[in-house]
Amino acid sequence: MMGACKAVTLLSAVTAAALAVYAYSSLPPDVTEPGKVVMFKAVFLTFSLIGSTYEKMGFGERADLFRKIGIKPAFLESDSNLEVTDSSFSGVQVRIYKPQLQKGVIGSKRTGLVFFHGGGWVLGSVHAYDLLVGRLALGTGAVVVSVEYRLAPKHKFPIPFEDCLTATQHFLQHASEYGVDPTRIGVAGDSSGGNLAAAVALRLNKDDKKKFPPLKLQALIYPALQALDFQTPSYVSGHSLYVNLPAKLMIGFWVKYLNNNMSLVETFANNEHTAALMKSHFASYVDRHFLDDSVPRLVPEDVRIDLPDDMKDLLNPYYSPLMAEDADLSGLPNTYVTVCGTDVLRDDGIMYAKRLEMAGVQVRLARYPSAFHGVMSMNLALKHFEFELGKQMLQDLVTYIRELL
């Protein structure tokens, strides 16, 4: 195994170098810090190619390969101002980041934040997000709980969502044990983690109002929010102009999370999976009018909805938060949504922000036109090679959480 690992590592380095030229030539013209992006994109393409080959040859899932060859994230540096402990919340593994109280502050209750990592519900871990979550805790002063939810495709929907919900409910119930005010707790996540944060907020707002204190805020960082329409402008441009999340890869993540029937990727990419729904009221939730006021508002028709059993969750708001009914959006907490200009998920975030505003929710939509998907979290996975825009996005997030929490 060690020989194979070394071979893969060497092949990765050679392939990454060869792909650097291609990576540069295919960059969007206005992407931030293109020199650094080239290096990231070359590495991404390399591992995407190796992972795809590994799967096609029948060896298993690419995620398992990357774990086997020892790709390890940057870990949080020791910081005397931050206590980091691992625990279990009602059977769900979590990592808790507790900053020291500032001098002179005695006996006051802290704020709290539950964080869900990205990775397409398939990759990622609390370890990979150590540095990011640690900086969130230090920057906001909040006790941050990072959730190690189980991953697809072994654990498909709703298991990752249920893990995140369980951990959040536990924290709301036991906040005082961590010196946290249960009325000042929020949820946050990036990419698929943003999906999970939005889903948890929806569930707590709809079914659990009487059981738990309401969330104070939700922060959704370039979130994945719908699997109904993969022909939005940002998905269409994402087929050719992307940095590290091509449209087909994101669609594959959605499929793995849903039912792991990878033969559906092309069907989903062409919107053939929802052709019968595109005139229904569900289609009105992803209306192009939200992206461009000059586009006429979609008028839904009375369409019969008949999806196969293994695809019915496409319309489940806990799988796809943009499918939530208008009435269920009302009452959600203050919301922060980050979108990146070159991200296939850009339009998901914009549509959700617009729908929340229409439902009376206080929303801050933070747009970063030259940013790409993962710039903030990937930025911190390689702490000695950071994007300035990634730093700014994190600071903006920290400022929002400090203000609203």
Contacts in CASP RR format, 6 or more apart in sequence:
PFRMAT RR
TARGET T0000
AUTHOR 0000-0000-0000
METHOD contacts of the structure
MODEL  1
MMGACKAVTLLSAVTAAALAVYAYSSLPPDVTEPGKVVMFKAVFLTFSLI
GSTYEKMGFGERADLFRKIGIKPAFLESDSNLEVTDSSFSGVQVRIYKPQ
LQKGVIGSKRTGLVFFHGGGWVLGSVHAYDLLVGRLALGTGAVVVSVEYR
LAPKHKFPIPFEDCLTATQHFLQHASEYGVDPTRIGVAGDSSGGNLAAAV
ALRLNKDDKKKFPPLKLQALIYPALQALDFQTPSYVSGHSLYVNLPAKLM
IGFWVKYLNNNMSLVETFANNEHTAALMKSHFASYVDRHFLDDSVPRLVP
EDVRIDLPDDMKDLLNPYYSPLMAEDADLSGLPNTYVTVCGTDVLRDDGI
MYAKRLEMAGVQVRLARYPSAFHGVMSMNLALKHFEFELGKQMLQDLVTY
IRELL
1 68 0 8 1.000
4 69 0 8 1.000
5 68 0 8 1.000
5 69 0 8 1.000
5 70 0 8 1.000
8 50 0 8 1.000
8 65 0 8 1.000
8 69 0 8 1.000
9 69 0 8 1.000
11 50 0 8 1.000
12 43 0 8 1.000
12 46 0 8 1.000
12 47 0 8 1.000
12 50 0 8 1.000
15 45 0 8 1.000
15 46 0 8 1.000
15 49 0 8 1.000
15 50 0 8 1.000
16 42 0 8 1.000
16 43 0 8 1.000
16 45 0 8 1.000
16 46 0 8 1.000
17 42 0 8 1.000
19 41 0 8 1.000
19 42 0 8 1.000
19 45 0 8 1.000
19 46 0 8 1.000
20 38 0 8 1.000
20 39 0 8 1.000
20 42 0 8 1.000
22 42 0 8 1.000
22 45 0 8 1.000
23 37 0 8 1.000
23 38 0 8 1.000
23 41 0 8 1.000
23 42 0 8 1.000
23 45 0 8 1.000
24 34 0 8 1.000
24 35 0 8 1.000
24 38 0 8 1.000
26 240 0 8 1.000
26 241 0 8 1.000
27 34 0 8 1.000
27 37 0 8 1.000
27 38 0 8 1.000
27 41 0 8 1.000
27 241 0 8 1.000
27 243 0 8 1.000
28 241 0 8 1.000
28 243 0 8 1.000
28 342 0 8 1.000
30 369 0 8 1.000
30 370 0 8 1.000
31 37 0 8 1.000
31 243 0 8 1.000
31 342 0 8 1.000
31 370 0 8 1.000
31 372 0 8 1.000
32 370 0 8 1.000
32 371 0 8 1.000
32 372 0 8 1.000
32 375 0 8 1.000
32 387 0 8 1.000
32 388 0 8 1.000
32 389 0 8 1.000
33 387 0 8 1.000
33 388 0 8 1.000
33 389 0 8 1.000
36 385 0 8 1.000
36 387 0 8 1.000
37 243 0 8 1.000
37 372 0 8 1.000
39 385 0 8 1.000
40 243 0 8 1.000
40 244 0 8 1.000
40 378 0 8 1.000
41 243 0 8 1.000
41 244 0 8 1.000
44 243 0 8 1.000
44 244 0 8 1.000
47 66 0 8 1.000
48 249 0 8 1.000
50 62 0 8 1.000
50 65 0 8 1.000
51 62 0 8 1.000
51 65 0 8 1.000
51 66 0 8 1.000
52 62 0 8 1.000
54 60 0 8 1.000
54 62 0 8 1.000
54 65 0 8 1.000
55 61 0 8 1.000
55 62 0 8 1.000
59 65 0 8 1.000
61 122 0 8 1.000
61 153 0 8 1.000
63 122 0 8 1.000
63 123 0 8 1.000
63 151 0 8 1.000
66 123 0 8 1.000
72 127 0 8 1.000
73 125 0 8 1.000
73 127 0 8 1.000
73 128 0 8 1.000
73 129 0 8 1.000
73 130 0 8 1.000
73 131 0 8 1.000
73 381 0 8 1.000
74 130 0 8 1.000
74 131 0 8 1.000
74 380 0 8 1.000
74 381 0 8 1.000
74 382 0 8 1.000
74 383 0 8 1.000
75 127 0 8 1.000
75 130 0 8 1.000
75 131 0 8 1.000
76 82 0 8 1.000
76 84 0 8 1.000
76 130 0 8 1.000
76 131 0 8 1.000
76 133 0 8 1.000
76 134 0 8 1.000
77 131 0 8 1.000
79 134 0 8 1.000
79 138 0 8 1.000
80 100 0 8 1.000
81 99 0 8 1.000
81 100 0 8 1.000
81 138 0 8 1.000
82 97 0 8 1.000
82 98 0 8 1.000
82 99 0 8 1.000
82 100 0 8 1.000
82 134 0 8 1.000
82 137 0 8 1.000
82 138 0 8 1.000
83 97 0 8 1.000
83 98 0 8 1.000
83 99 0 8 1.000
83 100 0 8 1.000
84 95 0 8 1.000
84 96 0 8 1.000
84 97 0 8 1.000
84 98 0 8 1.000
84 134 0 8 1.000
85 95 0 8 1.000
85 96 0 8 1.000
85 98 0 8 1.000
86 93 0 8 1.000
86 94 0 8 1.000
86 95 0 8 1.000
86 96 0 8 1.000
87 93 0 8 1.000
87 94 0 8 1.000
87 95 0 8 1.000
87 96 0 8 1.000
88 94 0 8 1.000
89 145 0 8 1.000
89 147 0 8 1.000
89 166 0 8 1.000
89 167 0 8 1.000
89 170 0 8 1.000
89 171 0 8 1.000
89 174 0 8 1.000
90 166 0 8 1.000
90 167 0 8 1.000
90 169 0 8 1.000
90 170 0 8 1.000
91 166 0 8 1.000
92 147 0 8 1.000
92 148 0 8 1.000
92 149 0 8 1.000
92 163 0 8 1.000
92 164 0 8 1.000
92 166 0 8 1.000
92 167 0 8 1.000
92 170 0 8 1.000
93 126 0 8 1.000
93 147 0 8 1.000
93 148 0 8 1.000
94 126 0 8 1.000
94 145 0 8 1.000
94 146 0 8 1.000
94 147 0 8 1.000
94 148 0 8 1.000
94 167 0 8 1.000
95 126 0 8 1.000
95 130 0 8 1.000
95 133 0 8 1.000
95 145 0 8 1.000
95 146 0 8 1.000
95 148 0 8 1.000
96 143 0 8 1.000
96 144 0 8 1.000
96 145 0 8 1.000
96 146 0 8 1.000
96 178 0 8 1.000
97 133 0 8 1.000
97 134 0 8 1.000
97 136 0 8 1.000
97 137 0 8 1.000
97 143 0 8 1.000
97 144 0 8 1.000
97 145 0 8 1.000
97 146 0 8 1.000
98 137 0 8 1.000
98 143 0 8 1.000
98 178 0 8 1.000
99 137 0 8 1.000
99 138 0 8 1.000
99 139 0 8 1.000
99 141 0 8 1.000
99 142 0 8 1.000
99 143 0 8 1.000
101 107 0 8 1.000
101 108 0 8 1.000
101 110 0 8 1.000
109 179 0 8 1.000
109 180 0 8 1.000
109 181 0 8 1.000
109 184 0 8 1.000
110 141 0 8 1.000
110 142 0 8 1.000
110 143 0 8 1.000
110 178 0 8 1.000
110 179 0 8 1.000
110 180 0 8 1.000
110 181 0 8 1.000
111 140 0 8 1.000
111 141 0 8 1.000
111 142 0 8 1.000
111 143 0 8 1.000
111 180 0 8 1.000
111 181 0 8 1.000
111 184 0 8 1.000
111 185 0 8 1.000
111 216 0 8 1.000
111 401 0 8 1.000
111 405 0 8 1.000
112 142 0 8 1.000
112 143 0 8 1.000
112 144 0 8 1.000
112 145 0 8 1.000
112 171 0 8 1.000
112 175 0 8 1.000
112 180 0 8 1.000
112 181 0 8 1.000
112 184 0 8 1.000
112 185 0 8 1.000
112 186 0 8 1.000
112 405 0 8 1.000
113 136 0 8 1.000
113 137 0 8 1.000
113 140 0 8 1.000
113 142 0 8 1.000
113 143 0 8 1.000
113 144 0 8 1.000
113 145 0 8 1.000
113 185 0 8 1.000
113 186 0 8 1.000
113 187 0 8 1.000
113 188 0 8 1.000
113 401 0 8 1.000
113 405 0 8 1.000
114 144 0 8 1.000
114 145 0 8 1.000
114 147 0 8 1.000
114 164 0 8 1.000
114 167 0 8 1.000
114 168 0 8 1.000
114 171 0 8 1.000
114 185 0 8 1.000
114 186 0 8 1.000
114 187 0 8 1.000
114 188 0 8 1.000
114 197 0 8 1.000
114 200 0 8 1.000
115 129 0 8 1.000
115 133 0 8 1.000
115 136 0 8 1.000
115 144 0 8 1.000
115 145 0 8 1.000
115 146 0 8 1.000
115 147 0 8 1.000
115 187 0 8 1.000
115 188 0 8 1.000
115 189 0 8 1.000
116 147 0 8 1.000
116 149 0 8 1.000
116 164 0 8 1.000
116 187 0 8 1.000
116 188 0 8 1.000
116 189 0 8 1.000
116 192 0 8 1.000
116 193 0 8 1.000
116 194 0 8 1.000
116 196 0 8 1.000
116 197 0 8 1.000
116 200 0 8 1.000
117 124 0 8 1.000
117 125 0 8 1.000
117 126 0 8 1.000
117 128 0 8 1.000
117 129 0 8 1.000
117 146 0 8 1.000
117 147 0 8 1.000
117 189 0 8 1.000
117 190 0 8 1.000
117 193 0 8 1.000
117 377 0 8 1.000
118 124 0 8 1.000
118 129 0 8 1.000
118 189 0 8 1.000
118 190 0 8 1.000
118 191 0 8 1.000
118 192 0 8 1.000
118 193 0 8 1.000
118 194 0 8 1.000
118 377 0 8 1.000
119 191 0 8 1.000
119 192 0 8 1.000
119 193 0 8 1.000
119 253 0 8 1.000
120 152 0 8 1.000
120 191 0 8 1.000
120 192 0 8 1.000
120 224 0 8 1.000
120 250 0 8 1.000
120 253 0 8 1.000
120 256 0 8 1.000
120 257 0 8 1.000
121 151 0 8 1.000
121 152 0 8 1.000
121 157 0 8 1.000
121 160 0 8 1.000
121 192 0 8 1.000
121 195 0 8 1.000
121 253 0 8 1.000
121 256 0 8 1.000
121 257 0 8 1.000
122 151 0 8 1.000
122 152 0 8 1.000
122 153 0 8 1.000
122 253 0 8 1.000
122 256 0 8 1.000
122 257 0 8 1.000
123 151 0 8 1.000
124 151 0 8 1.000
125 148 0 8 1.000
126 133 0 8 1.000
126 146 0 8 1.000
126 147 0 8 1.000
126 148 0 8 1.000
128 381 0 8 1.000
129 146 0 8 1.000
129 377 0 8 1.000
129 380 0 8 1.000
131 380 0 8 1.000
131 381 0 8 1.000
131 383 0 8 1.000
132 376 0 8 1.000
132 377 0 8 1.000
132 380 0 8 1.000
132 381 0 8 1.000
132 394 0 8 1.000
133 144 0 8 1.000
133 146 0 8 1.000
134 144 0 8 1.000
135 380 0 8 1.000
135 394 0 8 1.000
135 398 0 8 1.000
136 142 0 8 1.000
136 144 0 8 1.000
136 188 0 8 1.000
136 394 0 8 1.000
136 397 0 8 1.000
136 398 0 8 1.000
136 401 0 8 1.000
137 143 0 8 1.000
137 144 0 8 1.000
139 398 0 8 1.000
139 402 0 8 1.000
140 398 0 8 1.000
140 401 0 8 1.000
140 402 0 8 1.000
140 405 0 8 1.000
141 402 0 8 1.000
142 401 0 8 1.000
142 405 0 8 1.000
143 178 0 8 1.000
143 179 0 8 1.000
143 180 0 8 1.000
145 167 0 8 1.000
145 171 0 8 1.000
147 163 0 8 1.000
147 164 0 8 1.000
147 167 0 8 1.000
147 168 0 8 1.000
149 159 0 8 1.000
149 160 0 8 1.000
149 163 0 8 1.000
149 164 0 8 1.000
149 167 0 8 1.000
149 196 0 8 1.000
150 159 0 8 1.000
150 160 0 8 1.000
150 163 0 8 1.000
151 160 0 8 1.000
152 160 0 8 1.000
152 253 0 8 1.000
152 256 0 8 1.000
152 257 0 8 1.000
152 260 0 8 1.000
153 256 0 8 1.000
153 257 0 8 1.000
153 260 0 8 1.000
156 256 0 8 1.000
156 257 0 8 1.000
156 258 0 8 1.000
156 259 0 8 1.000
156 260 0 8 1.000
157 257 0 8 1.000
157 258 0 8 1.000
157 313 0 8 1.000
157 316 0 8 1.000
157 318 0 8 1.000
157 319 0 8 1.000
158 313 0 8 1.000
158 316 0 8 1.000
158 318 0 8 1.000
158 319 0 8 1.000
160 196 0 8 1.000
160 257 0 8 1.000
161 196 0 8 1.000
161 199 0 8 1.000
161 200 0 8 1.000
161 318 0 8 1.000
161 319 0 8 1.000
164 196 0 8 1.000
164 197 0 8 1.000
164 199 0 8 1.000
164 200 0 8 1.000
165 199 0 8 1.000
165 200 0 8 1.000
165 203 0 8 1.000
165 204 0 8 1.000
168 187 0 8 1.000
168 200 0 8 1.000
168 204 0 8 1.000
169 204 0 8 1.000
169 208 0 8 1.000
169 211 0 8 1.000
169 212 0 8 1.000
171 178 0 8 1.000
171 180 0 8 1.000
171 185 0 8 1.000
172 182 0 8 1.000
172 185 0 8 1.000
172 212 0 8 1.000
172 213 0 8 1.000
173 182 0 8 1.000
173 212 0 8 1.000
175 181 0 8 1.000
175 182 0 8 1.000
175 185 0 8 1.000
176 182 0 8 1.000
182 212 0 8 1.000
182 213 0 8 1.000
183 213 0 8 1.000
183 214 0 8 1.000
183 216 0 8 1.000
184 216 0 8 1.000
184 405 0 8 1.000
185 213 0 8 1.000
185 215 0 8 1.000
185 216 0 8 1.000
185 405 0 8 1.000
186 215 0 8 1.000
186 216 0 8 1.000
186 217 0 8 1.000
186 218 0 8 1.000
186 219 0 8 1.000
186 333 0 8 1.000
186 405 0 8 1.000
187 197 0 8 1.000
187 200 0 8 1.000
187 201 0 8 1.000
187 215 0 8 1.000
187 217 0 8 1.000
187 218 0 8 1.000
187 219 0 8 1.000
188 194 0 8 1.000
188 197 0 8 1.000
188 218 0 8 1.000
188 219 0 8 1.000
188 220 0 8 1.000
188 221 0 8 1.000
188 397 0 8 1.000
188 401 0 8 1.000
189 196 0 8 1.000
189 197 0 8 1.000
189 219 0 8 1.000
189 220 0 8 1.000
189 221 0 8 1.000
189 223 0 8 1.000
190 221 0 8 1.000
190 222 0 8 1.000
190 223 0 8 1.000
190 374 0 8 1.000
190 376 0 8 1.000
190 377 0 8 1.000
191 221 0 8 1.000
191 222 0 8 1.000
191 223 0 8 1.000
191 224 0 8 1.000
191 345 0 8 1.000
191 373 0 8 1.000
191 374 0 8 1.000
191 377 0 8 1.000
192 224 0 8 1.000
192 253 0 8 1.000
192 257 0 8 1.000
193 223 0 8 1.000
193 224 0 8 1.000
194 220 0 8 1.000
194 221 0 8 1.000
194 223 0 8 1.000
194 224 0 8 1.000
195 223 0 8 1.000
195 224 0 8 1.000
195 225 0 8 1.000
195 321 0 8 1.000
197 218 0 8 1.000
197 219 0 8 1.000
197 220 0 8 1.000
197 223 0 8 1.000
198 218 0 8 1.000
198 220 0 8 1.000
198 223 0 8 1.000
198 225 0 8 1.000
198 321 0 8 1.000
198 352 0 8 1.000
199 317 0 8 1.000
199 318 0 8 1.000
199 319 0 8 1.000
199 321 0 8 1.000
201 215 0 8 1.000
201 218 0 8 1.000
201 332 0 8 1.000
201 333 0 8 1.000
202 317 0 8 1.000
202 318 0 8 1.000
202 321 0 8 1.000
202 324 0 8 1.000
202 328 0 8 1.000
202 329 0 8 1.000
202 332 0 8 1.000
203 318 0 8 1.000
204 212 0 8 1.000
204 214 0 8 1.000
204 215 0 8 1.000
205 214 0 8 1.000
205 215 0 8 1.000
205 328 0 8 1.000
205 331 0 8 1.000
205 332 0 8 1.000
205 333 0 8 1.000
206 328 0 8 1.000
214 333 0 8 1.000
215 333 0 8 1.000
216 333 0 8 1.000
216 334 0 8 1.000
216 404 0 8 1.000
216 405 0 8 1.000
217 333 0 8 1.000
217 334 0 8 1.000
217 335 0 8 1.000
217 336 0 8 1.000
217 400 0 8 1.000
217 401 0 8 1.000
217 404 0 8 1.000
217 405 0 8 1.000
218 332 0 8 1.000
218 333 0 8 1.000
218 334 0 8 1.000
218 335 0 8 1.000
218 336 0 8 1.000
219 335 0 8 1.000
219 336 0 8 1.000
219 338 0 8 1.000
219 397 0 8 1.000
219 400 0 8 1.000
219 401 0 8 1.000
220 335 0 8 1.000
220 336 0 8 1.000
220 337 0 8 1.000
220 338 0 8 1.000
220 349 0 8 1.000
220 352 0 8 1.000
221 338 0 8 1.000
221 376 0 8 1.000
221 377 0 8 1.000
221 393 0 8 1.000
221 397 0 8 1.000
222 338 0 8 1.000
222 339 0 8 1.000
222 340 0 8 1.000
222 343 0 8 1.000
222 345 0 8 1.000
222 346 0 8 1.000
222 349 0 8 1.000
222 373 0 8 1.000
222 374 0 8 1.000
223 321 0 8 1.000
223 337 0 8 1.000
223 345 0 8 1.000
223 348 0 8 1.000
223 349 0 8 1.000
223 352 0 8 1.000
224 250 0 8 1.000
224 253 0 8 1.000
224 254 0 8 1.000
224 345 0 8 1.000
224 348 0 8 1.000
225 320 0 8 1.000
225 321 0 8 1.000
225 322 0 8 1.000
225 345 0 8 1.000
225 348 0 8 1.000
225 349 0 8 1.000
225 351 0 8 1.000
225 352 0 8 1.000
226 285 0 8 1.000
226 286 0 8 1.000
226 320 0 8 1.000
226 321 0 8 1.000
226 322 0 8 1.000
226 323 0 8 1.000
226 348 0 8 1.000
226 351 0 8 1.000
227 254 0 8 1.000
227 258 0 8 1.000
227 268 0 8 1.000
227 314 0 8 1.000
227 319 0 8 1.000
227 320 0 8 1.000
228 274 0 8 1.000
228 277 0 8 1.000
228 282 0 8 1.000
228 283 0 8 1.000
228 285 0 8 1.000
228 286 0 8 1.000
228 314 0 8 1.000
228 315 0 8 1.000
228 320 0 8 1.000
228 322 0 8 1.000
228 323 0 8 1.000
229 235 0 8 1.000
229 271 0 8 1.000
229 274 0 8 1.000
229 278 0 8 1.000
229 283 0 8 1.000
229 286 0 8 1.000
230 247 0 8 1.000
230 251 0 8 1.000
230 268 0 8 1.000
230 269 0 8 1.000
230 270 0 8 1.000
230 271 0 8 1.000
231 270 0 8 1.000
231 271 0 8 1.000
232 286 0 8 1.000
232 288 0 8 1.000
232 291 0 8 1.000
232 347 0 8 1.000
232 348 0 8 1.000
233 291 0 8 1.000
233 347 0 8 1.000
234 341 0 8 1.000
234 343 0 8 1.000
234 344 0 8 1.000
234 345 0 8 1.000
234 346 0 8 1.000
234 347 0 8 1.000
234 348 0 8 1.000
235 247 0 8 1.000
235 250 0 8 1.000
235 344 0 8 1.000
235 347 0 8 1.000
236 247 0 8 1.000
237 342 0 8 1.000
237 344 0 8 1.000
238 246 0 8 1.000
238 247 0 8 1.000
238 342 0 8 1.000
238 344 0 8 1.000
239 246 0 8 1.000
239 247 0 8 1.000
239 248 0 8 1.000
241 342 0 8 1.000
242 342 0 8 1.000
242 344 0 8 1.000
242 372 0 8 1.000
242 373 0 8 1.000
243 342 0 8 1.000
243 372 0 8 1.000
243 373 0 8 1.000
244 372 0 8 1.000
244 373 0 8 1.000
244 374 0 8 1.000
244 378 0 8 1.000
245 343 0 8 1.000
245 344 0 8 1.000
245 345 0 8 1.000
245 372 0 8 1.000
245 373 0 8 1.000
245 374 0 8 1.000
246 344 0 8 1.000
247 269 0 8 1.000
247 344 0 8 1.000
248 265 0 8 1.000
248 269 0 8 1.000
250 344 0 8 1.000
250 345 0 8 1.000
251 265 0 8 1.000
251 268 0 8 1.000
251 269 0 8 1.000
252 262 0 8 1.000
252 265 0 8 1.000
252 268 0 8 1.000
254 268 0 8 1.000
255 261 0 8 1.000
255 262 0 8 1.000
255 264 0 8 1.000
255 265 0 8 1.000
255 268 0 8 1.000
256 262 0 8 1.000
257 319 0 8 1.000
258 310 0 8 1.000
258 311 0 8 1.000
258 313 0 8 1.000
258 314 0 8 1.000
258 319 0 8 1.000
259 310 0 8 1.000
259 311 0 8 1.000
261 310 0 8 1.000
264 273 0 8 1.000
267 273 0 8 1.000
271 278 0 8 1.000
273 311 0 8 1.000
273 314 0 8 1.000
274 283 0 8 1.000
274 314 0 8 1.000
276 303 0 8 1.000
276 304 0 8 1.000
276 305 0 8 1.000
276 306 0 8 1.000
277 283 0 8 1.000
277 303 0 8 1.000
277 305 0 8 1.000
277 315 0 8 1.000
279 298 0 8 1.000
279 300 0 8 1.000
279 301 0 8 1.000
279 303 0 8 1.000
280 300 0 8 1.000
280 301 0 8 1.000
280 303 0 8 1.000
280 305 0 8 1.000
281 300 0 8 1.000
282 305 0 8 1.000
282 315 0 8 1.000
282 323 0 8 1.000
283 298 0 8 1.000
283 300 0 8 1.000
284 297 0 8 1.000
284 298 0 8 1.000
284 300 0 8 1.000
285 322 0 8 1.000
285 323 0 8 1.000
285 324 0 8 1.000
285 351 0 8 1.000
285 355 0 8 1.000
286 322 0 8 1.000
286 351 0 8 1.000
287 295 0 8 1.000
287 297 0 8 1.000
287 298 0 8 1.000
287 351 0 8 1.000
288 295 0 8 1.000
288 298 0 8 1.000
289 295 0 8 1.000
289 296 0 8 1.000
289 297 0 8 1.000
289 298 0 8 1.000
290 350 0 8 1.000
290 351 0 8 1.000
290 354 0 8 1.000
290 355 0 8 1.000
291 347 0 8 1.000
291 350 0 8 1.000
291 351 0 8 1.000
305 315 0 8 1.000
307 314 0 8 1.000
307 315 0 8 1.000
313 319 0 8 1.000
313 320 0 8 1.000
314 320 0 8 1.000
314 323 0 8 1.000
315 323 0 8 1.000
316 323 0 8 1.000
317 323 0 8 1.000
317 324 0 8 1.000
317 325 0 8 1.000
317 328 0 8 1.000
321 352 0 8 1.000
322 348 0 8 1.000
322 351 0 8 1.000
322 352 0 8 1.000
322 355 0 8 1.000
326 355 0 8 1.000
326 358 0 8 1.000
326 359 0 8 1.000
329 355 0 8 1.000
329 356 0 8 1.000
329 359 0 8 1.000
329 361 0 8 1.000
330 359 0 8 1.000
330 360 0 8 1.000
330 361 0 8 1.000
331 359 0 8 1.000
331 360 0 8 1.000
331 361 0 8 1.000
332 356 0 8 1.000
332 359 0 8 1.000
332 361 0 8 1.000
333 361 0 8 1.000
334 361 0 8 1.000
334 362 0 8 1.000
334 363 0 8 1.000
334 364 0 8 1.000
334 404 0 8 1.000
335 353 0 8 1.000
335 356 0 8 1.000
335 361 0 8 1.000
335 362 0 8 1.000
335 363 0 8 1.000
335 364 0 8 1.000
336 363 0 8 1.000
336 364 0 8 1.000
336 366 0 8 1.000
336 397 0 8 1.000
336 400 0 8 1.000
336 401 0 8 1.000
336 404 0 8 1.000
337 349 0 8 1.000
337 350 0 8 1.000
337 352 0 8 1.000
337 353 0 8 1.000
337 363 0 8 1.000
337 364 0 8 1.000
337 365 0 8 1.000
337 366 0 8 1.000
338 366 0 8 1.000
338 368 0 8 1.000
338 376 0 8 1.000
338 393 0 8 1.000
338 396 0 8 1.000
338 397 0 8 1.000
339 345 0 8 1.000
339 346 0 8 1.000
339 349 0 8 1.000
339 350 0 8 1.000
339 365 0 8 1.000
339 366 0 8 1.000
339 367 0 8 1.000
339 368 0 8 1.000
340 346 0 8 1.000
340 368 0 8 1.000
340 371 0 8 1.000
340 372 0 8 1.000
340 373 0 8 1.000
340 374 0 8 1.000
340 375 0 8 1.000
341 367 0 8 1.000
341 368 0 8 1.000
341 369 0 8 1.000
341 370 0 8 1.000
341 371 0 8 1.000
341 372 0 8 1.000
342 370 0 8 1.000
342 371 0 8 1.000
342 372 0 8 1.000
342 373 0 8 1.000
343 371 0 8 1.000
343 372 0 8 1.000
343 373 0 8 1.000
344 373 0 8 1.000
345 373 0 8 1.000
349 365 0 8 1.000
350 365 0 8 1.000
353 363 0 8 1.000
353 365 0 8 1.000
356 363 0 8 1.000
357 363 0 8 1.000
364 400 0 8 1.000
366 393 0 8 1.000
366 396 0 8 1.000
368 375 0 8 1.000
368 389 0 8 1.000
368 393 0 8 1.000
370 389 0 8 1.000
371 389 0 8 1.000
371 390 0 8 1.000
371 393 0 8 1.000
375 387 0 8 1.000
375 389 0 8 1.000
375 390 0 8 1.000
375 393 0 8 1.000
376 390 0 8 1.000
376 393 0 8 1.000
376 394 0 8 1.000
376 397 0 8 1.000
379 386 0 8 1.000
379 387 0 8 1.000
379 390 0 8 1.000
379 391 0 8 1.000
379 394 0 8 1.000
380 386 0 8 1.000
380 394 0 8 1.000
END
